[in-house]
């Protein structure tokens, strides 16, 4: 789950930064100065990388056993500037708490398989 979290965090940061550049730089350039070069580059990159973000979020959500509503909220967060970073922080906090709990309560397969009471 730790590697899935790293993949998700990298994609969340990349998609979030691209979205901010697209909205705060690209759109003013396009609509005020009629220069759409930044929108063409960052828009396409954001679109493709957003799909990869969705895949990494589904992978992390499956491993962390998130509800469908949490996955939908994280997917939608990639479409609103700055909200991607809030969703990434929330997801990281949740996964790190689950990892800490799993470290404190390790499973013991030997105890499950070989029950001394049986």
Biopython code that builds the backbone (N, CA, C, O; Angstrom):
import numpy as np
from Bio.PDB.StructureBuilder import StructureBuilder

atoms = [
    (1, "UNK", "N", (0.825, -1.191, 0.000)),
    (1, "UNK", "CA", (0.000, 0.000, 0.000)),
    (1, "UNK", "C", (0.870, 1.255, 0.000)),
    (1, "UNK", "O", (0.460, 2.303, -0.499)),
    (2, "UNK", "N", (2.061, 1.140, 0.558)),
    (2, "UNK", "CA", (2.961, 2.289, 0.616)),
    (2, "UNK", "C", (3.368, 2.752, -0.792)),
    (2, "UNK", "O", (3.404, 3.954, -1.055)),
    (3, "UNK", "N", (3.670, 1.827, -1.685)),
    (3, "UNK", "CA", (4.049, 2.200, -3.054)),
    (3, "UNK", "C", (2.870, 2.789, -3.821)),
    (3, "UNK", "O", (3.047, 3.707, -4.622)),
    (4, "UNK", "N", (1.683, 2.272, -3.585)),
    (4, "UNK", "CA", (0.486, 2.833, -4.228)),
    (4, "UNK", "C", (0.261, 4.263, -3.752)),
    (4, "UNK", "O", (-0.153, 5.118, -4.534)),
    (5, "UNK", "N", (0.531, 4.528, -2.476)),
    (5, "UNK", "CA", (0.402, 5.886, -1.952)),
    (5, "UNK", "C", (1.406, 6.822, -2.614)),
    (5, "UNK", "O", (1.060, 7.952, -2.959)),
    (6, "UNK", "N", (2.620, 6.375, -2.794)),
    (6, "UNK", "CA", (3.640, 7.205, -3.444)),
    (6, "UNK", "C", (3.233, 7.521, -4.880)),
    (6, "UNK", "O", (3.338, 8.666, -5.320)),
    (7, "UNK", "N", (2.768, 6.508, -5.608)),
    (7, "UNK", "CA", (2.320, 6.744, -6.988)),
    (7, "UNK", "C", (1.175, 7.745, -7.034)),
    (7, "UNK", "O", (1.159, 8.647, -7.871)),
    (8, "UNK", "N", (0.224, 7.580, -6.134)),
    (8, "UNK", "CA", (-0.917, 8.495, -6.107)),
    (8, "UNK", "C", (-0.475, 9.915, -5.762)),
    (8, "UNK", "O", (-0.935, 10.870, -6.389)),
    (9, "UNK", "N", (0.402, 10.069, -4.784)),
    (9, "UNK", "CA", (0.839, 11.408, -4.379)),
    (9, "UNK", "C", (1.583, 12.113, -5.498)),
    (9, "UNK", "O", (1.378, 13.306, -5.718)),
    (10, "UNK", "N", (2.438, 11.399, -6.205)),
    (10, "UNK", "CA", (3.169, 12.008, -7.324)),
    (10, "UNK", "C", (2.185, 12.474, -8.389)),
    (10, "UNK", "O", (2.286, 13.597, -8.884)),
    (11, "UNK", "N", (1.250, 11.627, -8.734)),
    (11, "UNK", "CA", (0.286, 12.002, -9.777)),
    (11, "UNK", "C", (-0.616, 13.148, -9.313)),
    (11, "UNK", "O", (-0.962, 14.017, -10.114)),
    (12, "UNK", "N", (-0.997, 13.165, -8.049)),
    (12, "UNK", "CA", (-1.848, 14.244, -7.541)),
    (12, "UNK", "C", (-1.120, 15.586, -7.619)),
    (12, "UNK", "O", (-1.707, 16.595, -8.011)),
    (13, "UNK", "N", (0.162, 15.592, -7.244)),
    (13, "UNK", "CA", (0.921, 16.842, -7.325)),
    (13, "UNK", "C", (1.092, 17.301, -8.770)),
    (13, "UNK", "O", (0.915, 18.480, -9.073)),
    (14, "UNK", "N", (1.434, 16.377, -9.656)),
    (14, "UNK", "CA", (1.647, 16.750, -11.056)),
    (14, "UNK", "C", (0.352, 17.273, -11.674)),
    (14, "UNK", "O", (0.356, 18.317, -12.327)),
    (15, "UNK", "N", (-0.743, 16.564, -11.476)),
    (15, "UNK", "CA", (-2.026, 16.982, -12.039)),
    (15, "UNK", "C", (-2.480, 18.299, -11.415)),
    (15, "UNK", "O", (-3.015, 19.162, -12.111)),
    (16, "UNK", "N", (-2.273, 18.456, -10.121)),
    (16, "UNK", "CA", (-2.656, 19.696, -9.454)),
    (16, "UNK", "C", (-1.881, 20.899, -9.968)),
    (16, "UNK", "O", (-2.461, 21.957, -10.209)),
    (17, "UNK", "N", (-0.582, 20.743, -10.134)),
    (17, "UNK", "CA", (0.239, 21.848, -10.651)),
    (17, "UNK", "C", (-0.151, 22.175, -12.088)),
    (17, "UNK", "O", (-0.274, 23.347, -12.443)),
    (18, "UNK", "N", (-0.346, 21.160, -12.911)),
    (18, "UNK", "CA", (-0.763, 21.419, -14.295)),
    (18, "UNK", "C", (-2.112, 22.136, -14.357)),
    (18, "UNK", "O", (-2.312, 23.016, -15.194)),
    (19, "UNK", "N", (-3.022, 21.764, -13.485)),
    (19, "UNK", "CA", (-4.322, 22.414, -13.490)),
    (19, "UNK", "C", (-4.210, 23.874, -13.069)),
    (19, "UNK", "O", (-4.879, 24.737, -13.638)),
    (20, "UNK", "N", (-3.378, 24.153, -12.088)),
    (20, "UNK", "CA", (-3.175, 25.540, -11.664)),
    (20, "UNK", "C", (-2.533, 26.356, -12.775)),
    (20, "UNK", "O", (-2.940, 27.492, -13.020)),
    (21, "UNK", "N", (-1.530, 25.792, -13.452)),
    (21, "UNK", "CA", (-0.914, 26.501, -14.572)),
    (21, "UNK", "C", (-1.938, 26.729, -15.678)),
    (21, "UNK", "O", (-1.986, 27.807, -16.270)),
    (22, "UNK", "N", (-2.744, 25.734, -15.952)),
    (22, "UNK", "CA", (-3.761, 25.856, -16.995)),
    (22, "UNK", "C", (-4.756, 26.970, -16.676)),
    (22, "UNK", "O", (-5.067, 27.792, -17.538)),
    (23, "UNK", "N", (-5.254, 26.997, -15.443)),
    (23, "UNK", "CA", (-6.291, 27.956, -15.076)),
    (23, "UNK", "C", (-5.725, 29.356, -14.813)),
    (23, "UNK", "O", (-6.304, 30.353, -15.243)),
    (24, "UNK", "N", (-4.606, 29.423, -14.115)),
    (24, "UNK", "CA", (-4.077, 30.738, -13.707)),
    (24, "UNK", "C", (-3.173, 31.387, -14.753)),
    (24, "UNK", "O", (-3.004, 32.607, -14.735)),
    (25, "UNK", "N", (-2.595, 30.614, -15.653)),
    (25, "UNK", "CA", (-1.711, 31.175, -16.681)),
    (25, "UNK", "C", (-2.318, 30.987, -18.066)),
    (25, "UNK", "O", (-2.432, 31.943, -18.833)),
    (26, "UNK", "N", (-2.705, 29.764, -18.382)),
    (26, "UNK", "CA", (-3.163, 29.447, -19.730)),
    (26, "UNK", "C", (-4.449, 30.137, -20.136)),
    (26, "UNK", "O", (-4.538, 30.695, -21.230)),
    (27, "UNK", "N", (-5.443, 30.105, -19.267)),
    (27, "UNK", "CA", (-6.727, 30.707, -19.626)),
    (27, "UNK", "C", (-6.656, 32.230, -19.754)),
    (27, "UNK", "O", (-7.228, 32.775, -20.698)),
    (28, "UNK", "N", (-5.972, 32.948, -18.838)),
    (28, "UNK", "CA", (-5.822, 34.385, -19.081)),
    (28, "UNK", "C", (-5.057, 34.695, -20.373)),
    (28, "UNK", "O", (-5.405, 35.628, -21.097)),
    (29, "UNK", "N", (-4.023, 33.914, -20.653)),
    (29, "UNK", "CA", (-3.300, 34.133, -21.909)),
    (29, "UNK", "C", (-4.216, 33.916, -23.109)),
    (29, "UNK", "O", (-4.156, 34.660, -24.088)),
    (30, "UNK", "N", (-5.049, 32.910, -23.028)),
    (30, "UNK", "CA", (-5.924, 32.598, -24.165)),
    (30, "UNK", "C", (-7.010, 33.648, -24.365)),
    (30, "UNK", "O", (-7.239, 34.100, -25.487)),
    (31, "UNK", "N", (-7.674, 34.034, -23.289)),
    (31, "UNK", "CA", (-8.844, 34.896, -23.444)),
    (31, "UNK", "C", (-8.537, 36.390, -23.383)),
    (31, "UNK", "O", (-9.325, 37.198, -23.873)),
    (32, "UNK", "N", (-7.418, 36.763, -22.797)),
    (32, "UNK", "CA", (-7.070, 38.192, -22.748)),
    (32, "UNK", "C", (-6.120, 38.562, -23.880)),
    (32, "UNK", "O", (-6.334, 39.548, -24.585)),
    (33, "UNK", "N", (-5.050, 37.750, -24.052)),
    (33, "UNK", "CA", (-4.026, 38.064, -25.053)),
    (33, "UNK", "C", (-4.119, 37.184, -26.300)),
    (33, "UNK", "O", (-3.267, 37.281, -27.183)),
    (34, "UNK", "N", (-5.129, 36.337, -26.385)),
    (34, "UNK", "CA", (-5.385, 35.494, -27.562)),
    (34, "UNK", "C", (-4.187, 34.630, -27.952)),
    (34, "UNK", "O", (-3.862, 34.478, -29.129)),
    (35, "UNK", "N", (-3.543, 34.071, -26.931)),
    (35, "UNK", "CA", (-2.409, 33.168, -27.134)),
    (35, "UNK", "C", (-2.778, 31.844, -26.465)),
    (35, "UNK", "O", (-2.786, 31.749, -25.237)),
    (36, "UNK", "N", (-3.080, 30.833, -27.260)),
    (36, "UNK", "CA", (-3.534, 29.570, -26.686)),
    (36, "UNK", "C", (-2.452, 28.496, -26.624)),
    (36, "UNK", "O", (-2.779, 27.317, -26.492)),
    (37, "UNK", "N", (-1.199, 28.858, -26.713)),
    (37, "UNK", "CA", (-0.125, 27.860, -26.699)),
    (37, "UNK", "C", (-0.026, 27.150, -25.352)),
    (37, "UNK", "O", (0.189, 25.939, -25.310)),
    (38, "UNK", "N", (-0.179, 27.889, -24.246)),
    (38, "UNK", "CA", (-0.093, 27.259, -22.922)),
    (38, "UNK", "C", (-1.288, 26.339, -22.705)),
    (38, "UNK", "O", (-1.135, 25.255, -22.141)),
    (39, "UNK", "N", (-2.461, 26.748, -23.139)),
    (39, "UNK", "CA", (-3.657, 25.913, -22.986)),
    (39, "UNK", "C", (-3.507, 24.628, -23.797)),
    (39, "UNK", "O", (-3.890, 23.554, -23.333)),
    (40, "UNK", "N", (-2.957, 24.731, -24.998)),
    (40, "UNK", "CA", (-2.788, 23.536, -25.830)),
    (40, "UNK", "C", (-1.859, 22.521, -25.178)),
    (40, "UNK", "O", (-2.129, 21.321, -25.211)),
    (41, "UNK", "N", (-0.780, 22.991, -24.592)),
    (41, "UNK", "CA", (0.201, 22.073, -23.997)),
    (41, "UNK", "C", (-0.285, 21.545, -22.651)),
    (41, "UNK", "O", (-0.348, 20.333, -22.448)),
    (42, "UNK", "N", (-0.631, 22.449, -21.727)),
    (42, "UNK", "CA", (-1.005, 22.000, -20.385)),
    (42, "UNK", "C", (-2.374, 21.325, -20.363)),
    (42, "UNK", "O", (-2.609, 20.433, -19.547)),
    (43, "UNK", "N", (-3.274, 21.738, -21.248)),
    (43, "UNK", "CA", (-4.591, 21.104, -21.291)),
    (43, "UNK", "C", (-4.513, 19.646, -21.686)),
    (43, "UNK", "O", (-5.148, 18.791, -21.069)),
    (44, "UNK", "N", (-3.736, 19.364, -22.714)),
    (44, "UNK", "CA", (-3.575, 17.973, -23.162)),
    (44, "UNK", "C", (-2.835, 17.157, -22.104)),
    (44, "UNK", "O", (-3.225, 16.032, -21.792)),
    (45, "UNK", "N", (-1.764, 17.734, -21.556)),
    (45, "UNK", "CA", (-0.997, 17.017, -20.523)),
    (45, "UNK", "C", (-1.864, 16.751, -19.301)),
    (45, "UNK", "O", (-1.847, 15.649, -18.753)),
    (46, "UNK", "N", (-2.616, 17.748, -18.875)),
    (46, "UNK", "CA", (-3.494, 17.563, -17.715)),
    (46, "UNK", "C", (-4.532, 16.476, -17.994)),
    (46, "UNK", "O", (-4.809, 15.651, -17.124)),
    (47, "UNK", "N", (-5.098, 16.467, -19.174)),
    (47, "UNK", "CA", (-6.104, 15.460, -19.513)),
    (47, "UNK", "C", (-5.571, 14.042, -19.458)),
    (47, "UNK", "O", (-6.196, 13.160, -18.870)),
    (48, "UNK", "N", (-4.426, 13.823, -20.067)),
    (48, "UNK", "CA", (-3.836, 12.479, -20.065)),
    (48, "UNK", "C", (-3.377, 12.073, -18.666)),
    (48, "UNK", "O", (-3.617, 10.946, -18.233)),
    (49, "UNK", "N", (-2.727, 12.980, -17.971)),
    (49, "UNK", "CA", (-2.235, 12.642, -16.641)),
    (49, "UNK", "C", (-3.364, 12.509, -15.631)),
    (49, "UNK", "O", (-3.224, 11.791, -14.641)),
    (50, "UNK", "N", (-4.473, 13.186, -15.864)),
    (50, "UNK", "CA", (-5.635, 13.025, -14.998)),
    (50, "UNK", "C", (-6.157, 11.586, -15.078)),
    (50, "UNK", "O", (-6.587, 11.025, -14.069)),
    (51, "UNK", "N", (-6.121, 10.998, -16.257)),
    (51, "UNK", "CA", (-6.541, 9.603, -16.390)),
    (51, "UNK", "C", (-5.631, 8.677, -15.579)),
    (51, "UNK", "O", (-6.100, 7.725, -14.956)),
    (52, "UNK", "N", (-4.343, 8.962, -15.591)),
    (52, "UNK", "CA", (-3.406, 8.159, -14.797)),
    (52, "UNK", "C", (-3.656, 8.390, -13.312)),
    (52, "UNK", "O", (-3.548, 7.457, -12.516)),
    (53, "UNK", "N", (-3.990, 9.626, -12.928)),
    (53, "UNK", "CA", (-4.337, 9.909, -11.530)),
    (53, "UNK", "C", (-5.544, 9.076, -11.105)),
    (53, "UNK", "O", (-5.563, 8.539, -9.998)),
    (54, "UNK", "N", (-6.536, 8.966, -11.961)),
    (54, "UNK", "CA", (-7.724, 8.163, -11.639)),
    (54, "UNK", "C", (-7.330, 6.706, -11.424)),
    (54, "UNK", "O", (-7.811, 6.063, -10.491)),
    (55, "UNK", "N", (-6.459, 6.186, -12.282)),
    (55, "UNK", "CA", (-6.009, 4.795, -12.142)),
    (55, "UNK", "C", (-5.263, 4.600, -10.829)),
    (55, "UNK", "O", (-5.501, 3.621, -10.122)),
    (56, "UNK", "N", (-4.358, 5.527, -10.495)),
    (56, "UNK", "CA", (-3.609, 5.394, -9.235)),
    (56, "UNK", "C", (-4.536, 5.560, -8.032)),
    (56, "UNK", "O", (-4.325, 4.913, -7.006)),
    (57, "UNK", "N", (-5.553, 6.410, -8.135)),
    (57, "UNK", "CA", (-6.500, 6.579, -7.030)),
    (57, "UNK", "C", (-7.334, 5.316, -6.833)),
    (57, "UNK", "O", (-7.595, 4.911, -5.700)),
    (58, "UNK", "N", (-7.748, 4.699, -7.929)),
    (58, "UNK", "CA", (-8.510, 3.448, -7.816)),
    (58, "UNK", "C", (-7.645, 2.352, -7.205)),
    (58, "UNK", "O", (-8.113, 1.581, -6.367)),
    (59, "UNK", "N", (-6.384, 2.284, -7.625)),
    (59, "UNK", "CA", (-5.471, 1.296, -7.062)),
    (59, "UNK", "C", (-5.288, 1.517, -5.563)),
    (59, "UNK", "O", (-5.365, 0.573, -4.776)),
    (60, "UNK", "N", (-5.045, 2.768, -5.173)),
    (60, "UNK", "CA", (-4.866, 3.070, -3.749)),
    (60, "UNK", "C", (-6.162, 2.833, -2.986)),
    (60, "UNK", "O", (-6.142, 2.275, -1.889)),
    (61, "UNK", "N", (-7.280, 3.247, -3.552)),
    (61, "UNK", "CA", (-8.559, 3.054, -2.888)),
    (61, "UNK", "C", (-8.919, 1.593, -2.687)),
    (61, "UNK", "O", (-9.511, 1.223, -1.673)),
    (62, "UNK", "N", (-8.562, 0.771, -3.655)),
    (62, "UNK", "CA", (-8.808, -0.671, -3.520)),
    (62, "UNK", "C", (-7.967, -1.245, -2.383)),
    (62, "UNK", "O", (-8.446, -2.054, -1.587)),
    (63, "UNK", "N", (-6.723, -0.820, -2.320)),
    (63, "UNK", "CA", (-5.846, -1.334, -1.263)),
    (63, "UNK", "C", (-6.235, -0.804, 0.115)),
    (63, "UNK", "O", (-6.137, -1.523, 1.110)),
    (64, "UNK", "N", (-6.680, 0.459, 0.174)),
    (64, "UNK", "CA", (-7.062, 1.063, 1.449)),
    (64, "UNK", "C", (-8.524, 0.797, 1.810)),
    (64, "UNK", "O", (-8.979, 1.176, 2.890)),
    (65, "UNK", "N", (-9.259, 0.143, 0.903)),
    (65, "UNK", "CA", (-10.661, -0.209, 1.106)),
    (65, "UNK", "C", (-11.532, 1.029, 1.339)),
    (65, "UNK", "O", (-12.312, 1.091, 2.289)),
    (66, "UNK", "N", (-11.377, 2.012, 0.446)),
    (66, "UNK", "CA", (-12.200, 3.208, 0.501)),
    (66, "UNK", "C", (-13.566, 2.925, -0.092)),
    (66, "UNK", "O", (-13.738, 2.006, -0.893)),
    (67, "UNK", "N", (-14.519, 3.723, 0.311)),
    (67, "UNK", "CA", (-15.860, 3.613, -0.273)),
    (67, "UNK", "C", (-15.845, 4.233, -1.672)),
    (67, "UNK", "O", (-14.923, 4.963, -2.035)),
    (68, "UNK", "N", (-16.866, 3.931, -2.431)),
    (68, "UNK", "CA", (-16.984, 4.490, -3.783)),
    (68, "UNK", "C", (-17.132, 6.004, -3.719)),
    (68, "UNK", "O", (-16.686, 6.712, -4.622)),
    (69, "UNK", "N", (-17.758, 6.502, -2.654)),
    (69, "UNK", "CA", (-17.954, 7.950, -2.519)),
    (69, "UNK", "C", (-16.632, 8.669, -2.300)),
    (69, "UNK", "O", (-16.426, 9.767, -2.816)),
    (70, "UNK", "N", (-15.748, 8.061, -1.547)),
    (70, "UNK", "CA", (-14.428, 8.670, -1.332)),
    (70, "UNK", "C", (-13.642, 8.675, -2.645)),
    (70, "UNK", "O", (-12.974, 9.658, -2.967)),
    (71, "UNK", "N", (-13.720, 7.595, -3.391)),
    (71, "UNK", "CA", (-13.036, 7.554, -4.686)),
    (71, "UNK", "C", (-13.600, 8.604, -5.646)),
    (71, "UNK", "O", (-12.841, 9.251, -6.367)),
    (72, "UNK", "N", (-14.910, 8.774, -5.660)),
    (72, "UNK", "CA", (-15.509, 9.796, -6.516)),
    (72, "UNK", "C", (-15.083, 11.198, -6.099)),
    (72, "UNK", "O", (-14.832, 12.049, -6.953)),
    (73, "UNK", "N", (-14.999, 11.444, -4.796)),
    (73, "UNK", "CA", (-14.562, 12.759, -4.319)),
    (73, "UNK", "C", (-13.123, 13.034, -4.730)),
    (73, "UNK", "O", (-12.791, 14.151, -5.127)),
    (74, "UNK", "N", (-12.271, 12.024, -4.638)),
    (74, "UNK", "CA", (-10.879, 12.205, -5.040)),
    (74, "UNK", "C", (-10.784, 12.394, -6.548)),
    (74, "UNK", "O", (-9.966, 13.181, -7.023)),
    (75, "UNK", "N", (-11.604, 11.687, -7.296)),
    (75, "UNK", "CA", (-11.596, 11.855, -8.755)),
    (75, "UNK", "C", (-12.053, 13.256, -9.144)),
    (75, "UNK", "O", (-11.467, 13.870, -10.035)),
    (76, "UNK", "N", (-13.076, 13.759, -8.498)),
    (76, "UNK", "CA", (-13.565, 15.105, -8.798)),
    (76, "UNK", "C", (-12.596, 16.187, -8.334)),
    (76, "UNK", "O", (-12.562, 17.278, -8.903)),
    (77, "UNK", "N", (-11.814, 15.893, -7.311)),
    (77, "UNK", "CA", (-10.856, 16.876, -6.803)),
    (77, "UNK", "C", (-9.810, 17.235, -7.852)),
    (77, "UNK", "O", (-9.241, 18.326, -7.810)),
    (78, "UNK", "N", (-9.555, 16.346, -8.776)),
    (78, "UNK", "CA", (-8.581, 16.624, -9.824)),
    (78, "UNK", "C", (-9.081, 17.576, -10.886)),
    (78, "UNK", "O", (-8.343, 17.918, -11.810)),
    (79, "UNK", "N", (-10.330, 18.012, -10.766)),
    (79, "UNK", "CA", (-10.883, 18.940, -11.745)),
    (79, "UNK", "C", (-11.032, 20.351, -11.209)),
    (79, "UNK", "O", (-11.410, 21.255, -11.954)),
    (80, "UNK", "N", (-10.743, 20.559, -9.932)),
    (80, "UNK", "CA", (-10.879, 21.877, -9.311)),
    (80, "UNK", "C", (-9.499, 22.339, -8.839)),
    (80, "UNK", "O", (-8.840, 21.626, -8.081)),
    (81, "UNK", "N", (-9.054, 23.516, -9.273)),
    (81, "UNK", "CA", (-7.725, 23.987, -8.853)),
    (81, "UNK", "C", (-7.591, 24.053, -7.326)),
    (81, "UNK", "O", (-8.512, 24.480, -6.630)),
    (82, "UNK", "N", (-6.459, 23.635, -6.832)),
    (82, "UNK", "CA", (-6.071, 23.623, -5.412)),
    (82, "UNK", "C", (-6.766, 22.536, -4.603)),
    (82, "UNK", "O", (-6.243, 22.159, -3.554)),
    (83, "UNK", "N", (-7.896, 22.017, -5.020)),
    (83, "UNK", "CA", (-8.593, 20.985, -4.252)),
    (83, "UNK", "C", (-7.852, 19.651, -4.358)),
    (83, "UNK", "O", (-7.969, 18.802, -3.474)),
    (84, "UNK", "N", (-7.102, 19.470, -5.425)),
    (84, "UNK", "CA", (-6.301, 18.255, -5.571)),
    (84, "UNK", "C", (-5.359, 18.079, -4.388)),
    (84, "UNK", "O", (-5.162, 16.964, -3.904)),
    (85, "UNK", "N", (-4.782, 19.175, -3.929)),
    (85, "UNK", "CA", (-3.828, 19.105, -2.821)),
    (85, "UNK", "C", (-4.529, 18.785, -1.502)),
    (85, "UNK", "O", (-3.965, 18.097, -0.651)),
    (86, "UNK", "N", (-5.746, 19.275, -1.331)),
    (86, "UNK", "CA", (-6.524, 18.957, -0.134)),
    (86, "UNK", "C", (-6.894, 17.472, -0.129)),
    (86, "UNK", "O", (-6.781, 16.807, 0.900)),
    (87, "UNK", "N", (-7.329, 16.962, -1.261)),
    (87, "UNK", "CA", (-7.690, 15.542, -1.367)),
    (87, "UNK", "C", (-6.466, 14.660, -1.166)),
    (87, "UNK", "O", (-6.553, 13.614, -0.522)),
    (88, "UNK", "N", (-5.334, 15.070, -1.708)),
    (88, "UNK", "CA", (-4.098, 14.294, -1.535)),
    (88, "UNK", "C", (-3.712, 14.248, -0.062)),
    (88, "UNK", "O", (-3.308, 13.199, 0.440)),
    (89, "UNK", "N", (-3.834, 15.374, 0.632)),
    (89, "UNK", "CA", (-3.502, 15.416, 2.063)),
    (89, "UNK", "C", (-4.431, 14.503, 2.858)),
    (89, "UNK", "O", (-3.985, 13.773, 3.744)),
    (90, "UNK", "N", (-5.710, 14.546, 2.541)),
    (90, "UNK", "CA", (-6.677, 13.703, 3.238)),
    (90, "UNK", "C", (-6.410, 12.218, 2.981)),
    (90, "UNK", "O", (-6.456, 11.403, 3.903)),
    (91, "UNK", "N", (-6.132, 11.878, 1.731)),
    (91, "UNK", "CA", (-5.853, 10.478, 1.386)),
    (91, "UNK", "C", (-4.577, 9.998, 2.063)),
    (91, "UNK", "O", (-4.526, 8.878, 2.573)),
    (92, "UNK", "N", (-3.549, 10.838, 2.070)),
    (92, "UNK", "CA", (-2.285, 10.463, 2.703)),
    (92, "UNK", "C", (-2.467, 10.248, 4.197)),
    (92, "UNK", "O", (-1.939, 9.290, 4.762)),
    (93, "UNK", "N", (-3.209, 11.134, 4.829)),
    (93, "UNK", "CA", (-3.463, 11.012, 6.268)),
    (93, "UNK", "C", (-4.187, 9.697, 6.574)),
    (93, "UNK", "O", (-3.834, 8.999, 7.524)),
    (94, "UNK", "N", (-5.191, 9.364, 5.775)),
    (94, "UNK", "CA", (-5.958, 8.135, 5.983)),
    (94, "UNK", "C", (-5.091, 6.896, 5.786)),
    (94, "UNK", "O", (-5.123, 5.974, 6.601)),
    (95, "UNK", "N", (-4.322, 6.876, 4.709)),
    (95, "UNK", "CA", (-3.510, 5.697, 4.412)),
    (95, "UNK", "C", (-2.400, 5.537, 5.441)),
    (95, "UNK", "O", (-2.111, 4.418, 5.865)),
    (96, "UNK", "N", (-1.773, 6.636, 5.849)),
    (96, "UNK", "CA", (-0.713, 6.529, 6.869)),
    (96, "UNK", "C", (-1.266, 6.033, 8.199)),
    (96, "UNK", "O", (-0.587, 5.293, 8.911)),
    (97, "UNK", "N", (-2.487, 6.429, 8.544)),
    (97, "UNK", "CA", (-3.117, 5.919, 9.762)),
    (97, "UNK", "C", (-3.375, 4.419, 9.651)),
    (97, "UNK", "O", (-3.170, 3.678, 10.612)),
    (98, "UNK", "N", (-3.823, 3.976, 8.484)),
    (98, "UNK", "CA", (-4.051, 2.540, 8.282)),
    (98, "UNK", "C", (-2.746, 1.764, 8.305)),
    (98, "UNK", "O", (-2.688, 0.661, 8.849)),
    (99, "UNK", "N", (-1.691, 2.332, 7.715)),
    (99, "UNK", "CA", (-0.389, 1.666, 7.750)),
    (99, "UNK", "C", (0.144, 1.572, 9.177)),
    (99, "UNK", "O", (0.728, 0.556, 9.552)),
    (100, "UNK", "N", (-0.050, 2.613, 9.971)),
    (100, "UNK", "CA", (0.400, 2.591, 11.366)),
    (100, "UNK", "C", (-0.380, 1.551, 12.163)),
    (100, "UNK", "O", (0.195, 0.828, 12.977)),
    (101, "UNK", "N", (-1.693, 1.476, 11.928)),
    (101, "UNK", "CA", (-2.496, 0.495, 12.631)),
    (101, "UNK", "C", (-2.060, -0.924, 12.248)),
    (101, "UNK", "O", (-1.968, -1.800, 13.109)),
    (102, "UNK", "N", (-1.794, -1.147, 10.966)),
    (102, "UNK", "CA", (-1.345, -2.468, 10.515)),
    (102, "UNK", "C", (0.011, -2.824, 11.097)),
    (102, "UNK", "O", (0.281, -3.995, 11.365)),
    (103, "UNK", "N", (0.876, -1.821, 11.297)),
    (103, "UNK", "CA", (2.187, -2.091, 11.890)),
    (103, "UNK", "C", (2.049, -2.475, 13.366)),
    (103, "UNK", "O", (2.810, -3.301, 13.871)),
    (104, "UNK", "N", (1.076, -1.872, 14.053)),
    (104, "UNK", "CA", (0.864, -2.191, 15.463)),
    (104, "UNK", "C", (0.132, -3.509, 15.660)),
    (104, "UNK", "O", (0.265, -4.140, 16.709)),
    (105, "UNK", "N", (-0.624, -3.923, 14.686)),
    (105, "UNK", "CA", (-1.414, -5.150, 14.781)),
    (105, "UNK", "C", (-1.069, -6.082, 13.624)),
    (105, "UNK", "O", (-1.884, -6.296, 12.726)),
    (106, "UNK", "N", (0.132, -6.630, 13.650)),
    (106, "UNK", "CA", (0.502, -7.517, 12.527)),
    (106, "UNK", "C", (-0.309, -8.807, 12.564)),
    (106, "UNK", "O", (-0.642, -9.331, 13.627)),
    (107, "UNK", "N", (-0.607, -9.288, 11.394)),
    (107, "UNK", "CA", (-1.317, -10.564, 11.324)),
    (107, "UNK", "C", (-0.318, -11.687, 11.524)),
    (107, "UNK", "O", (0.836, -11.603, 11.104)),
    (108, "UNK", "N", (-0.782, -12.722, 12.164)),
    (108, "UNK", "CA", (0.069, -13.879, 12.433)),
    (108, "UNK", "C", (-0.567, -15.091, 11.766)),
    (108, "UNK", "O", (-1.426, -15.750, 12.353)),
    (109, "UNK", "N", (-0.147, -15.385, 10.542)),
    (109, "UNK", "CA", (-0.783, -16.498, 9.833)),
    (109, "UNK", "C", (-0.618, -17.834, 10.540)),
    (109, "UNK", "O", (-1.477, -18.708, 10.421)),
    (110, "UNK", "N", (0.485, -18.003, 11.279)),
    (110, "UNK", "CA", (0.695, -19.275, 11.975)),
    (110, "UNK", "C", (-0.391, -19.479, 13.031)),
    (110, "UNK", "O", (-0.884, -20.592, 13.212)),
    (111, "UNK", "N", (-0.763, -18.401, 13.728)),
    (111, "UNK", "CA", (-1.781, -18.515, 14.752)),
    (111, "UNK", "C", (-3.148, -18.831, 14.157)),
    (111, "UNK", "O", (-3.960, -19.513, 14.783)),
    (112, "UNK", "N", (-3.397, -18.343, 12.965)),
    (112, "UNK", "CA", (-4.685, -18.603, 12.333)),
    (112, "UNK", "C", (-4.738, -20.042, 11.806)),
    (112, "UNK", "O", (-5.754, -20.726, 11.923)),
    (113, "UNK", "N", (-3.616, -20.481, 11.225)),
    (113, "UNK", "CA", (-3.605, -21.816, 10.619)),
    (113, "UNK", "C", (-3.514, -22.902, 11.693)),
    (113, "UNK", "O", (-4.268, -23.875, 11.661)),
    (114, "UNK", "N", (-2.592, -22.735, 12.640)),
    (114, "UNK", "CA", (-2.392, -23.761, 13.660)),
    (114, "UNK", "C", (-2.992, -23.286, 14.970)),
    (114, "UNK", "O", (-2.298, -22.672, 15.782)),
    (115, "UNK", "N", (-4.272, -23.561, 15.189)),
    (115, "UNK", "CA", (-4.949, -23.161, 16.414)),
    (115, "UNK", "C", (-4.674, -24.208, 17.491)),
    (115, "UNK", "O", (-5.042, -25.371, 17.326)),
    (116, "UNK", "N", (-4.023, -23.805, 18.608)),
    (116, "UNK", "CA", (-3.700, -24.796, 19.646)),
    (116, "UNK", "C", (-4.932, -25.343, 20.360)),
    (116, "UNK", "O", (-4.849, -26.412, 20.964)),
    (117, "UNK", "N", (-6.045, -24.667, 20.316)),
    (117, "UNK", "CA", (-7.261, -25.127, 20.966)),
    (117, "UNK", "C", (-7.970, -26.230, 20.184)),
    (117, "UNK", "O", (-8.781, -26.965, 20.748)),
    (118, "UNK", "N", (-7.678, -26.349, 18.915)),
    (118, "UNK", "CA", (-8.409, -27.290, 18.074)),
    (118, "UNK", "C", (-7.965, -28.695, 18.247)),
    (118, "UNK", "O", (-8.497, -29.595, 17.597)),
]
sb = StructureBuilder()
sb.init_structure("model")
sb.init_model(0)
sb.init_chain("A")
sb.init_seg("    ")
for serial, (resi, resn, name, xyz) in enumerate(atoms, 1):
    if name == "N":
        sb.init_residue(resn, " ", resi, " ")
    sb.init_atom(name, np.array(xyz, "f"), 0.0, 1.0, " ", f" {name:<3s}", serial, name[0])
structure = sb.get_structure()
